[in-house]
Amino acid sequence: MVDAHRTFVIVGGGLAGAKAAETLRAEGFTGRVILIGDERDHPYERPPLSKGYLTGSEERDSVFVHEPAWYAQAQVELHLGQTVTAIDRDTRCLHLGDGASVRYDKLLLATGAEPRRLDIPGTDLAGVHHLRRLAHSDRLRQVLASLGRDNGHLVIAGAGWIGLEVAAAARGYGAEVTVIETEETPLLRVIGPELGQLFTDLHREHGVRFHFGARLTEITGQDGMVLSARTDDGEEHPAHDVLAAIGAAPRTALAEAAGLALADRAEGGGIAVDAALRTSDPDIFAAGDVASFPVSGWGATLATDRVRVEHWANALNGGPAAARAMLGKDVVYDRIPYFFSDQYDLGMEYSGWAPPGSYDQVVVRGDAGKREFCAFWLKDRRVLAGMNVNVWDVTEDIQRLIRSGARQDLDALADPGVPLGSLPA
């Protein structure tokens, strides 16, 4: 039976929110659990939107965190297609878009992030797309299939993970693809120039065209349809559809209006939380893409005190951690960032945090030419991050090296004959 004397509310219908609700019940919470999401779909996972579901290898139902019936069985009250317009911290009350109000004892903000928009002429044309929500993937999947049938052209603005994964999916359908990127390589802000060329070569082998060092300035069209995309160096690229894949921004407006502390924009922004994912209000927590958490628990000296991570594993682990903290349990959320990507026949996993300028050396173990290797980003011989490409079951060892902060013998680190598990940690 639900004890209506305590009410925990979760704002956000993604993986973090759904796993938080699941954890509250698993930990024995008997009060009301209310989950509010501004989409009409049940909570779902985002990786398939640019991977399996988009490529057609996974069915739509596979993206959902739980079966729809689970929420009633677990006595989780769902408010789907509903927005929260304000948080009244004095009365611990949420105001909803339909005029209703919901009182809370503890509140979890798992509001996620939203795609950054292109601020150029032509973005109102029917063929301009973003990819963040299931509805976006539904639409884009149909677009890619149509482009493939008709030998159509897709222009992608941005060569980050989303841009590259959509490029791979589009080529799988047979569409022509051009990727426009302001930097000189893909993924520069994540893996640096040393490994960026690997992904350039991979996609070029599959027929993707790259246009580096340029910015999209205009999308031209006729009768509401896209005709081409122009860049600031005077080039014009044929296009039937355009995908804006230029990153995402944390959805902090609700928290900011409520007066909650935010993280510095230079550190990725987001809602500032402590090691228990608690915000500046002791009754409000944040998890997932929107939360900026401290990283003092890692062994190496990082260039920042906190990070905000927009990846599946952060939502998967952060939601349950926040739920336990809401229940008053001792929580220290010090997870090392982790994400994965699948592009053509390349599968990879990445652990850690090593943006350009934070490391002084990259060590490769294995054969990068054959795309079967591990790469390590180091500072003062301490591992900040590691990426395994078509090499499996090493994530635990890589994260152990990151967490320890131990100085490494570079020759041993580069030698595939030396087990990663034997390196100092």
C-alpha positions as CSV (number, residue, x, y, z in Angstrom):
1,M,0.0,0.0,0.0
2,V,1.2,3.5,-0.8
3,D,1.7,5.8,2.1
4,A,0.4,9.2,0.9
5,H,2.1,11.1,3.7
6,R,5.4,11.3,1.7
7,T,5.6,12.2,-1.9
8,F,8.7,12.0,-4.1
9,V,8.5,13.7,-7.5
10,I,10.7,13.1,-10.5
11,V,10.7,15.7,-13.3
12,G,12.1,14.1,-16.5
13,G,10.9,11.1,-18.4
14,G,14.2,9.7,-19.5
15,L,16.4,6.9,-18.3
16,A,17.6,8.7,-15.2
17,G,14.1,9.5,-14.1
18,A,12.8,6.0,-14.8
19,K,15.7,4.3,-13.0
20,A,15.2,6.6,-10.0
21,A,11.6,5.6,-9.7
22,E,12.6,1.9,-10.0
23,T,15.2,2.3,-7.3
24,L,12.8,4.1,-4.9
25,R,10.5,1.1,-5.0
26,A,13.4,-1.5,-4.9
27,E,14.7,0.3,-1.8
28,G,11.4,-0.1,-0.1
29,F,10.0,3.4,-0.4
30,T,6.2,3.2,0.3
31,G,5.2,6.8,-0.3
32,R,3.8,8.3,-3.5
33,V,6.2,8.3,-6.5
34,I,5.2,10.8,-9.3
35,L,7.1,11.0,-12.6
36,I,6.4,13.9,-14.8
37,G,7.6,14.0,-18.4
38,D,6.9,16.5,-21.2
39,E,6.8,13.8,-23.9
40,R,3.8,11.5,-24.4
41,D,6.0,8.4,-24.8
42,H,6.9,6.3,-21.8
43,P,10.5,6.8,-20.5
44,Y,13.0,5.5,-23.0
45,E,16.8,5.2,-23.5
46,R,18.4,7.6,-26.0
47,P,21.4,5.6,-27.5
48,P,19.1,3.6,-29.9
49,L,17.8,6.9,-31.3
50,S,21.1,7.3,-33.2
51,K,22.1,3.6,-33.2
52,G,20.0,0.5,-33.5
53,Y,16.5,2.0,-33.8
54,L,17.7,4.6,-36.4
55,T,19.5,2.0,-38.5
56,G,16.5,-0.3,-38.4
57,S,18.2,-3.2,-36.6
58,E,16.1,-2.6,-33.4
59,E,12.3,-2.3,-33.0
60,R,10.7,0.8,-31.5
61,D,9.6,-1.1,-28.3
62,S,13.2,-1.9,-27.5
63,V,14.0,1.7,-26.5
64,F,11.6,1.8,-23.5
65,V,13.1,1.5,-20.0
66,H,10.1,-0.5,-18.7
67,E,7.0,-2.1,-20.1
68,P,4.1,0.4,-19.9
69,A,2.4,-1.9,-17.4
70,W,5.3,-1.7,-15.0
71,Y,4.5,1.8,-13.8
72,A,1.0,0.8,-12.6
73,Q,2.4,-2.4,-11.0
74,A,5.1,-0.4,-9.2
75,Q,2.5,2.3,-8.3
76,V,4.4,5.0,-10.0
77,E,2.1,7.8,-11.1
78,L,2.9,9.0,-14.6
79,H,2.1,12.4,-15.9
80,L,3.2,12.2,-19.5
81,G,3.0,15.1,-22.0
82,Q,3.0,17.4,-19.0
83,T,5.3,20.4,-18.4
84,V,6.4,21.8,-15.1
85,T,6.3,25.6,-15.2
86,A,7.7,26.5,-11.8
87,I,9.1,25.2,-8.6
88,D,7.9,26.9,-5.4
89,R,10.6,26.0,-2.9
90,D,8.9,27.7,0.0
91,T,5.8,25.5,-0.2
92,R,7.6,22.6,-1.9
93,C,5.1,22.7,-4.7
94,L,5.4,22.2,-8.5
95,H,3.2,24.2,-10.8
96,L,2.2,22.4,-14.0
97,G,1.4,23.6,-17.5
98,D,-2.3,22.6,-17.2
99,G,-2.7,24.7,-14.1
100,A,-2.5,21.9,-11.6
101,S,0.0,21.8,-8.7
102,V,1.9,18.9,-7.1
103,R,3.4,18.9,-3.7
104,Y,6.7,17.2,-3.0
105,D,8.7,16.1,0.0
106,K,11.8,15.4,-2.1
107,L,12.2,16.4,-5.8
108,L,14.5,15.0,-8.5
109,L,15.3,17.1,-11.5
110,A,16.2,14.8,-14.4
111,T,15.3,17.3,-17.1
112,G,18.2,16.3,-19.5
113,A,19.4,18.5,-22.3
114,E,18.1,19.9,-25.5
115,P,19.7,20.2,-28.9
116,R,21.4,23.4,-29.8
117,R,19.8,25.2,-32.7
118,L,21.4,26.6,-35.8
119,D,21.0,30.3,-35.9
120,I,21.0,30.8,-39.6
121,P,18.5,31.5,-42.4
122,G,16.6,28.5,-43.6
123,T,16.1,26.5,-40.4
124,D,12.3,26.8,-40.7
125,L,12.4,24.5,-43.8
126,A,10.7,21.2,-43.5
127,G,13.9,19.2,-44.2
128,V,15.9,20.6,-41.2
129,H,16.2,18.1,-38.3
130,H,17.4,17.6,-34.8
131,L,17.9,14.3,-32.9
132,R,17.2,14.2,-29.2
133,R,13.8,12.7,-28.8
134,L,12.1,9.5,-29.9
135,A,9.8,11.5,-32.2
136,H,12.9,13.0,-33.9
137,S,14.3,9.5,-34.5
138,D,10.9,8.3,-35.8
139,R,11.0,11.1,-38.4
140,L,14.7,10.8,-39.3
141,R,14.4,7.1,-39.8
142,Q,11.8,7.6,-42.5
143,V,13.8,10.5,-44.0
144,L,17.0,8.3,-44.3
145,A,15.0,5.5,-45.9
146,S,13.6,7.9,-48.4
147,L,16.9,9.5,-49.2
148,G,18.4,6.0,-49.7
149,R,15.7,5.1,-52.2
150,D,16.0,8.3,-54.1
151,N,19.8,8.8,-54.0
152,G,19.1,11.9,-51.9
153,H,21.7,14.0,-50.0
154,L,21.9,14.6,-46.2
155,V,24.1,17.4,-44.9
156,I,25.1,17.1,-41.3
157,A,26.3,20.1,-39.3
158,G,28.7,18.8,-36.7
159,A,31.1,15.8,-36.5
160,G,30.5,14.8,-32.9
161,W,29.1,11.4,-31.9
162,I,25.5,12.1,-33.0
163,G,26.6,13.5,-36.3
164,L,28.9,10.5,-37.0
165,E,26.4,7.9,-35.9
166,V,23.7,9.4,-38.1
167,A,26.2,9.6,-41.0
168,A,26.8,5.8,-40.6
169,A,23.1,5.1,-40.4
170,A,22.4,7.2,-43.5
171,R,25.1,5.4,-45.5
172,G,23.5,2.2,-44.4
173,Y,20.3,3.3,-46.1
174,G,22.2,4.4,-49.2
175,A,21.9,8.2,-48.7
176,E,24.6,10.5,-49.8
177,V,26.2,12.3,-46.8
178,T,28.2,15.4,-46.3
179,V,29.4,16.4,-42.8
180,I,30.3,20.0,-42.2
181,E,32.6,20.6,-39.2
182,T,34.2,23.8,-37.9
183,E,37.3,21.9,-36.5
184,E,40.0,20.1,-38.5
185,T,38.9,16.6,-37.4
186,P,35.8,14.9,-36.0
187,L,35.4,14.6,-32.3
188,L,38.2,17.0,-31.6
189,R,36.8,18.0,-28.2
190,V,36.6,14.5,-27.0
191,I,39.5,12.5,-28.4
192,G,41.7,15.2,-29.8
193,P,43.5,15.4,-33.2
194,E,45.5,12.3,-32.5
195,L,42.6,9.9,-32.9
196,G,40.2,12.1,-34.9
197,Q,41.7,11.1,-38.2
198,L,40.8,7.5,-37.5
199,F,37.1,8.4,-37.7
200,T,37.7,10.6,-40.8
201,D,39.2,7.6,-42.6
202,L,36.5,5.2,-41.4
203,H,33.7,7.4,-42.8
204,R,35.5,8.3,-46.0
205,E,35.9,4.6,-46.7
206,H,32.1,4.3,-46.5
207,G,31.5,7.2,-48.9
208,V,31.0,10.1,-46.4
209,R,32.3,13.5,-47.6
210,F,33.8,15.9,-45.0
211,H,34.1,19.6,-45.2
212,F,36.4,20.7,-42.3
213,G,37.2,24.2,-41.1
214,A,33.8,25.6,-42.2
215,R,30.6,26.7,-40.6
216,L,27.1,26.4,-42.0
217,T,25.7,29.9,-42.8
218,E,22.5,29.3,-44.7
219,I,20.1,26.6,-45.8
220,T,18.4,27.4,-49.1
221,G,15.1,26.0,-50.2
222,Q,12.1,26.3,-52.4
223,D,8.4,25.8,-51.6
224,G,9.4,24.9,-48.0
225,M,11.9,22.2,-49.1
226,V,15.7,22.1,-48.7
227,L,17.8,22.6,-51.8
228,S,21.3,23.2,-50.5
229,A,23.5,24.2,-47.6
230,R,26.1,27.0,-47.8
231,T,29.2,27.5,-45.7
232,D,31.2,30.5,-44.7
233,D,34.0,29.7,-47.1
234,G,31.6,30.2,-50.1
235,E,30.9,26.5,-50.7
236,E,27.4,25.3,-51.6
237,H,26.5,21.6,-50.9
238,P,23.5,19.9,-52.4
239,A,21.0,18.8,-49.8
240,H,17.5,17.4,-49.5
241,D,17.7,17.3,-45.7
242,V,19.9,18.8,-43.0
243,L,20.7,17.5,-39.5
244,A,21.9,20.0,-36.9
245,A,24.2,17.9,-34.7
246,I,26.1,20.8,-32.9
247,G,25.7,19.7,-29.4
248,A,23.2,20.0,-26.6
249,A,22.6,22.4,-23.7
250,P,21.4,21.4,-20.2
251,R,17.8,22.2,-19.5
252,T,18.3,24.4,-16.4
253,A,15.6,27.0,-16.9
254,L,13.4,25.5,-14.2
255,A,16.2,25.2,-11.7
256,E,17.5,28.7,-12.5
257,A,14.1,30.3,-12.0
258,A,13.8,28.5,-8.7
259,G,17.1,30.0,-7.6
260,L,19.1,26.8,-7.5
261,A,22.9,27.1,-7.9
262,L,24.2,26.4,-11.4
263,A,27.6,25.3,-12.5
264,D,30.0,27.5,-14.4
265,R,29.3,27.5,-18.2
266,A,33.1,27.0,-18.7
267,E,32.7,23.6,-17.0
268,G,29.7,22.6,-19.1
269,G,27.0,24.4,-17.1
270,G,24.1,22.4,-15.6
271,I,22.7,22.2,-12.1
272,A,25.5,22.1,-9.5
273,V,25.2,19.2,-7.1
274,D,27.3,17.7,-4.4
275,A,28.7,14.2,-4.2
276,A,25.2,12.9,-3.2
277,L,23.6,14.7,-6.2
278,R,21.9,17.1,-3.9
279,T,21.4,20.7,-5.2
280,S,21.8,23.9,-3.2
281,D,18.3,23.1,-1.8
282,P,18.6,20.0,0.5
283,D,15.2,18.7,-0.7
284,I,16.0,18.9,-4.4
285,F,18.3,16.6,-6.3
286,A,19.5,16.4,-9.9
287,A,20.8,13.6,-12.1
288,G,21.6,12.7,-15.7
289,D,22.5,15.1,-18.4
290,V,21.5,18.2,-16.4
291,A,23.7,17.5,-13.3
292,S,27.2,18.9,-12.8
293,F,28.9,16.8,-10.2
294,P,32.3,16.9,-8.4
295,V,35.1,14.6,-9.5
296,S,37.6,14.8,-6.6
297,G,37.4,11.1,-6.2
298,W,39.5,10.3,-9.3
299,G,43.2,9.6,-8.8
300,A,44.6,11.9,-11.4
301,T,44.7,15.7,-11.1
302,L,42.0,17.0,-13.5
303,A,41.7,20.4,-15.1
304,T,38.3,20.9,-13.5
305,D,36.6,20.3,-10.2
306,R,33.3,19.1,-11.7
307,V,31.9,17.7,-14.9
308,R,28.6,17.4,-16.6
309,V,28.2,14.2,-18.7
310,E,25.7,13.7,-21.5
311,H,25.9,9.9,-21.8
312,W,23.8,6.8,-21.2
313,A,25.9,5.4,-18.3
314,N,25.5,8.7,-16.3
315,A,21.7,8.5,-16.5
316,L,21.7,4.8,-15.8
317,N,23.8,5.2,-12.6
318,G,22.9,8.7,-11.6
319,G,19.2,8.1,-11.3
320,P,19.5,5.3,-8.8
321,A,22.2,7.2,-6.9
322,A,19.9,10.2,-6.5
323,A,17.0,8.0,-5.5
324,R,19.1,6.5,-2.7
325,A,20.2,9.9,-1.5
326,M,16.6,11.1,-1.5
327,L,15.9,8.2,0.9
328,G,18.7,9.5,3.2
329,K,21.2,6.9,2.4
330,D,25.0,7.7,2.3
331,V,25.8,8.3,-1.4
332,V,29.0,9.3,-3.1
333,Y,28.5,9.6,-6.8
334,D,32.0,9.5,-8.3
335,R,31.3,7.4,-11.4
336,I,33.9,7.7,-14.1
337,P,32.2,8.9,-17.4
338,Y,31.6,6.1,-19.9
339,F,30.1,6.0,-23.3
340,F,30.1,3.8,-26.4
341,S,29.5,4.1,-30.1
342,D,28.9,1.8,-33.0
343,Q,29.7,3.0,-36.5
344,Y,29.8,0.5,-39.4
345,D,32.0,-2.3,-38.2
346,L,33.7,-0.2,-35.5
347,G,32.6,-0.6,-32.0
348,M,34.2,1.5,-29.2
349,E,34.0,2.3,-25.5
350,Y,35.5,5.4,-23.8
351,S,36.1,5.9,-20.1
352,G,37.3,9.1,-18.4
353,W,37.6,12.8,-19.2
354,A,40.5,14.2,-21.2
355,P,39.5,17.2,-23.4
356,P,42.3,18.9,-25.5
357,G,44.8,20.7,-23.3
358,S,44.3,18.5,-20.3
359,Y,46.7,15.8,-21.4
360,D,50.3,15.7,-22.5
361,Q,50.6,12.3,-24.2
362,V,48.5,9.7,-26.1
363,V,49.6,6.1,-25.9
364,V,48.2,3.5,-28.4
365,R,48.2,-0.2,-27.5
366,G,47.5,-2.5,-30.5
367,D,47.0,-1.8,-34.2
368,A,45.3,1.4,-34.9
369,G,45.5,0.7,-38.6
370,K,43.4,-2.4,-38.2
371,R,41.1,-0.6,-35.8
372,E,41.8,-3.0,-33.0
373,F,43.5,-1.1,-30.2
374,C,43.3,0.8,-27.0
375,A,44.3,4.4,-26.7
376,F,45.2,6.2,-23.4
377,W,45.3,9.9,-22.7
378,L,47.8,10.8,-20.0
379,K,49.0,13.7,-17.9
380,D,52.4,13.2,-16.1
381,R,52.1,9.5,-17.0
382,R,48.8,9.2,-15.2
383,V,45.8,7.9,-17.2
384,L,43.0,10.4,-17.6
385,A,41.0,8.5,-20.2
386,G,41.0,5.3,-22.3
387,M,39.3,4.2,-25.4
388,N,39.0,0.6,-26.6
389,V,38.2,0.1,-30.3
390,N,37.1,-3.4,-31.3
391,V,38.8,-4.7,-28.2
392,W,36.4,-5.9,-25.5
393,D,36.2,-6.7,-21.8
394,V,38.8,-4.1,-20.8
395,T,36.6,-1.3,-19.5
396,E,37.0,-2.3,-15.8
397,D,40.8,-2.4,-16.2
398,I,40.9,1.0,-17.9
399,Q,38.7,2.6,-15.2
400,R,40.9,1.1,-12.5
401,L,43.9,2.9,-14.0
402,I,42.0,6.2,-14.2
403,R,40.7,5.9,-10.7
404,S,44.1,5.0,-9.2
405,G,46.1,7.9,-10.7
406,A,49.2,5.7,-10.6
407,R,52.1,6.6,-12.8
408,Q,52.5,4.2,-15.7
409,D,55.4,2.6,-17.5
410,L,54.6,3.9,-21.0
411,D,56.2,0.9,-22.7
412,A,54.2,-1.6,-20.7
413,L,51.0,0.5,-21.3
414,A,51.6,0.3,-25.0
415,D,52.5,-3.4,-25.1
416,P,49.4,-5.7,-25.8
417,G,51.4,-8.6,-24.4
418,V,51.3,-7.0,-20.9
419,P,47.8,-7.6,-19.4
420,L,46.1,-4.3,-18.5
421,G,45.2,-5.9,-15.2
422,S,48.8,-6.2,-14.2
423,L,49.6,-2.5,-14.6
424,P,50.0,-0.5,-11.3
425,A,46.9,0.9,-9.8
